[in-house]
């Protein structure tokens, strides 16, 4: 981008509301290729939960995934109105990221200046992580939006205290806790700012306030404490219940290690090079802001450090759980960009976008990680649809895995063959997995054709099925044909003539 064209672009941006360009850019980016990647395993869990009745959702929350229960209820309402297509399931996330970008620009304008807010929002819009979680039917985009909203309302309440403003803050924080419990670590940053504002006044806390309101500082801390009471009342029981489900919900997570911290920027930005660039520019912005950096710096560091400390003792460390801190890193970066000429700042934003293009393209192919290991549920479903006959059955291996083979096939096939080994489906169990027949040979009796769906690539799919299920299939069936799709193998089994 030439200096003249960048300067002209800046003049156009200056005439618009500070929130509008970041919001429009984020909306355009997140809607691009919104339905390109298949629903991945976590999104299949969302689909399964969202399409259940409220009563069934309550049973699910009592068994597993209570922490995500409020989000599932929200998505239940959404899908009841807009359907459960891939795009419909992901639109709420795209809209949430759009609002987050606009709110970030406003927050930046309050804490830094208009230029800082604008560049923060634009930089946030082009991050691959913004697209990744803005195109996923999971709660992370909503948590990001609510984190920025709650912080903006906190700044507003500290600058011009009133019960109405503190009430708005209370609602935003309570919603944040219900949508994403771990995002409540953001309250540590809010508490620090409120404490310093109470102890030394708003200015040392980085919050500019009218001089005649300095006498309000004693009331601020008490109003903040009252404002977080709804969080304890609503999110407290949810946290207690989620704690009892941790062994099932997070059995795939390992204890945190020091090198996990170094990988975090690339994890939340969904690009190592863009994440590194963001950290570097954000550090420059923090140095420039001085004490005004207290809120955004603590909003980044305290949630990260708290989750890491907890993750060294309890398996909790998952980088995507910290996506909600990214806007605050962008705010710091925006402060650095505001210190240079507008054309140069726009060049940095464009550079970040260009560096992230390979990751942007990859995440629109698959949401699986690594990107080179997609799972083609739709391809496997097409194989079955093309050859399915009345009376056919289907068997999955493994059944109880986070790949959700049965949900993936059911979502894409619509009317799948009879799941012959199921004795109680996941809805009746109040779970994400169905219960299978303890004596597979008996349940398979009378079935002449079975579609076997196995995770991974297998030349001999029957050999990949363990236990009694595999023994029963190998005894009574023979492989007629095998299809291999990315991440999956489909085999048509027919009963042996001598059976």
N, C-alpha and C positions, 0 to 999 in steps of 0.2 A: 504494500500500500504506500503510495507516494505521500509526501508531507502535505501537498496541496489537497489531495483527495481526503486525507485523514482530517485535515483542518475543516474542510467543508462538511464532512460527516459530523464533526463535533458541533459545528454551528447549528446543524439541524437538531442534534440531540439536546442542545441547550434550551430549545424552545418548547420541548415536551415536558410533561410532568415527570419527575425523576423516576417514578416507579414504572412508567409505561414502556420504555425501550427494553429494560431487562425482562419484564413480564411477557412482552410480545415475542422477544427472541427465545425465551425459555419455552413458551408455548409452541413456537414453530419447530424448535429442535426436538422437543419431546414427542410431538405428534408425528414427526417424520419417522416412518417405519415402525409405528406403534404396534402393529400387529405382525410384523415380519418374523420375529422369533417366536417359537412355540412357547406355550406356558411351560415353565420348568417346574420341578418337583414342589417347591414351596408354593408356587401359584396354584398348582393342582390341589394342595391342601386348602388354600383359600376358596377355590371353586367348590370343593366338597363341603366345606363348612357353610359357605354363603348360601348354598342351595338347600340347606336344611331349614326346618321350621324353628322358631324361637325356642320351643321346648326341647327339640333335639340339640340345638346349640347349647342350651343350658347343661344338658347331659354331657356334651363334649367338653365343656369347660370344667366340669367336675371330674373328668377323667384325665385330660391332657390339654395343653395349650390354653389354660385359663388366661394367661397373660395377653393372648391375642383375641380373647373372646369379644371385647367391645368392638374391635375392628371387624371381626366376622359379622357381628350383628349389624354394623353399619353397612357392610357389603351385602348382607342379606336384603336390606331395604333397597339398596342400589340395584341389585340384580332383579329384584321384583319389578322394578320400573323399567330398567334399560336392558335386561337380558344378561346372558352369561357368555357372550362371544369374547374372544381374546381382547378385542379392542374395548368392548364395554367394561370388562374387568379391570383394564389398565387406565381408563380415562380418569378415574378419581386421583390416581397418583400423578398423572400429567398435570391436572388442574392444580393439585396441591403444590407441586414444584413451581408452577407458574406464579401462584400467589406468594410462595416463599421468596421468589426472586424479586417481586415487586416490594414486599415488606422489607426485604434486606436493603434495597435501595433507600427506602424511607428511613430505616434505622441508621444506615450509614450517613445520611444527610443530617440526622439529629446528632450523632456522636462525632462526626468528622466535619463534613461539608457536603454540598450537593455533588461536587465532582467525585468525592470519595464514595458516596452512596451509589452513584451511577456506575462507576467502574467496578465496584464490588458486585453489583447485580449482573452486569454484563459478563464478568469473569465467571461468576457462578453459572450463568446460562450455558456457557460453552464447555464446562467440565464434562468428561465422559460419565462421571458418577451421577451427575444431575440427570442425564439421559437414562442411565442404567436403573436408578431407583424411581425415576419419573415414568418408567415404562414397565413397572413391576406391580402386580396385584398383591402388594404387601404393605404394611403400615409405615414403612420408613419415610416415604415422601410426606405423608400426613404429619408424622412426628417432626420432620424438618420444618414444615410450615408452622406448626404450633410452637416449636422452640423459638423461631424468629418472632412470631406474634407475641408470645409471652414476654420475651426480652424487650420488644418495642413498647409493650404496655407497661412494663416495669420502669423503663426510662421515662415514659410519659407521666406515670404516677409519682416518680421521684421529683420530676421537674415541677409539676403542678399537682400536688396531692389533693385528692378528693375521694370520698367513698365510692363514687361512681367509677373512677379510674381504677381504684384498687379492686373493685368488684369485677371489672373486665379482666384484670390480671388474674384474679382467682379462678375465673371460668376457664381462661386459656391454660393455666397450669394444671387444673384438674383434668381437662381434656387431654393434655399432653401425657399425664400419667396413665390415663385409661388406654390411650392408643399405644404407648410404648413405655413400659415401666423404667427401663434403663435410662431413658431420656430425662428422668427426674434427677439424675446426677447434675443436670444443669442448675438445679436449685442451689447447689453449693456455690456456684459463681454468683447467682443472684444474692444469696445470703451474704457473701463477702462484700459485695458492692453496697448492700443496704447497711451492713455493719459499719463500714468506713464512712458512709454518708451520715450515719447517726453519730459516730464518734468524732469525725473531723469536719463534717459538712459535705454537701454534694460535690463541690468543686474538686477536692482531693480524690473523690471516687470517680472522677471523670464525667460527672453529670453537671451540665451548665443549668443553673436555675436563676430565676429573678431574685434580686437581692432581698426583696421584702418577704420572700418565702423561707429565708434561712431559719427563722424561728420554728418552722414546721419540722425540723429534723428529728426532734424527740418523738414526734408522732409517727414518723415514717416507719421506724422499726416495729412498732406495735401494730401498725396497719398491715405491714408485710406479714407478721406472724399470724394475724387473723386471716389474711388472704390465703395462707397455705393450709389452714385447717381443713377446707374441703378436700384437699389432696390426700391428707391423712385418712379422712373418713371414707373416701371413695377408693383410692388406690391401695390403702393399707390392707384391707381384706384380700384384695386381688394379689398383692405381693405375698401374703401368707400362703394363699392357695397355690400360687405359682411355685413357691419354694418347695412345696411337697411333691410337685410334678417334675422337678428339675432332673431327676435321674433318668426319666423317660424322654423328656423334651430335649435335653442337651447331652445325651449320652455319646454323641459324636464329637464333642468339643474337648480339647485338651487344655491342661493348665497353661497359663500364659508364661512366656519366656521373654527375656530382654530383647531378643531379635524381633519379636512381634511388634515392638514399638517402632522399630526402623521401617518395617513393612507397612505400617498403618497408613501413611500418606498415599501410597500407591493403592492400598486397598479401598479407602473411602473415595478417592478420586477416580478409581478404576483405570488408572494409568500411572505407572511408576514415574515416568518423565514429567507428566503434568502435575502429579502430586509433589514431586521435588521442586518444580518451578513455583507452585503455590506456596510451599513452606518457605522458600527463599524470599519471595516477594512479601509474604506476610511478616516475616521477621524484620524486613526493612520498614514496613508500615508500623509495627509495634515500636520500633526505635524512634520513629518520627513522632508518634502520638504522645509518647511519654505517659503521664498519669491517665490520659484519656484512653489509653489502651487497656486499662484495668478490666473493664467488662468483657470486651471481645477476647482478650488473652485468657482470662480465667474461664470464659465460656468454652474455650478450646481445651485448655490444659486440665482443668479440674475434672471434667467428665472422663477424659482419657486416663488420667492418673488413678481416679477412683475405680474405674472398671478394671484397669490393669492390676491394681493392688488386690481387688477382690478375685480377679482371675488367676492370680498366683496361688490361691487357696482353694477356690471353687471353680470348676470349669464354666466360665462365663465369657471368655474373651473371644468375640466374633467381630471383626472389623466393621461389618455393615451395621452393627448395633450403634455405631458412633457416627453414622452419616449426618446426624443432626448438628454436629459441630462444624461441618464444612462451611456453612454460610458465615460463621464468625471468623474463620480463617480468610475467607474471601473479603470480609469487611476490612481486616487488617491489610490485605493486599491492595484493596481499593484505596486505602489511606496512602500507601506508598505511590500508587499510580497518580493520585491527585497532586502529588508534589512535582510531577514532571509535566512537560507540555502535553496537551491533549492528543496531538497526533502520535507522540511516542507512547502514550498510555494505550491508545487504541491499537497500536502495533503489538504491544504485549498481549492484549486480549486476543487479537487475531492469531498471534503465535501460539498461545495456549490452545486455541481451537484447532489449529493445523496439526500441532503435535499430538492432539488427542484423536485425530481422524481415524487412524488404524483401529483404535479401541472402540470408537463410535461405530465403525462398520462391523467389528467383530461381535459386539453386544447385540446388534440387530440380527445376527445370524443365530445366536443361542445365548441364553442366560446361564448356561452351565459353566462351571469352572473346573479345569481350564477350558478355554474357548475351543480348543482342539478336540474336546470330548463331548460333542452334542449327544443328546438322547432323542431319537426320532420317533416319538410316540405316534405322530400322525402317519408316518410311513408304515409303521407296523400295523396301525389300524386299517390303512388302505389295503394291505395284503389280506387281512382277514375279511374285509368287506367284499373284496373281489372274488373270494373263493368260498364264502360262507354259505352253508345250506341249512335248511330247517333241521333241528335236532342236534346241531353241533354244540360242543361244549368248549370252554376255555379254561386253561390252567396257567397260573403265574408262578414264576420262581426267580427270586425269592418273593414271598408274599409280604412278610413283615420287614420291609426295608424302606428307607427314606426316598427311594426312587418312585414309589407309588405306581407300580406298573399297571395295576388294575384301574386306578383313577385316570391314568394317561390314556389307556385304551378306551375306557368308557366315555371320556370327554370327547374324543375325536370320532368314535364310532357311533355314539348315540344309542344304538340298539345292538349291543354286543351279544355274542353267544352266551348261553347259560354258564354262569360261574359254578361249575359242578361241585367243587370242593367246599364251597361256602356253606356253613351251618348257621351263621348269624352275621349279617352285613354290618358295615362300620357305623351306619346310622343307628341301628337298633342297639349296638354295643356302646354307643356314645364314645366312639373312638375314631381314629383315622385309618384303622386297619380292620378288616373283617376277620372272623374266626373260621378256621378251616377244620374240615372233618378229621377226627383223630385216626380214623381207619380209611385211608384213601382208596384202597382196593374196593371196599364195599360201596363207597360213594361213586366210584367210576363204573360200577357194574351197569350193564345195559347201554353204555355209551359207545357208539361206533366210530365217531370222529372227534378228535380233540385238537384244538389250537393251543399250542404251547408257546408262551411268551417268556423268554429268559433274558436276563440282563447280561450284557456283554456280547462278544462275538464268539460263536462256538460252531465248529464244524460238526460236532456230535452233541447236539443240544440235550438229548436224553441223559448223557453222561454228566451233564452239569447240574442235574436236579438231585439234591441230596435227600437222605432219609427215606422214610416209608413212602413218601410221595413219589420219589424217584424210582423206588423198587416196584411200586404198583404200575407205574407207567411203562417201565422197561419189561415187565412181565406180560402185560396185556396188550401193549401197543407197539407198533413199528413206525419208523419215520418214513413218510411218503415224500415229503418235499421240505426244503429248508430255504428260508429267505433271511438275508442279513441286512439289517439297517443300522445306521450309526447308533451305537450304544445298546442295540437290542438284536436278538435273534428270534425269529418266528418259525415254528415248525408245525406242519400238519401231520398229526398222528392218526393212524387208522388201526382198528382192532385187529389182532392176529386171527387168521382163519381158524386156528385150532382152539380159540378162546372159548 
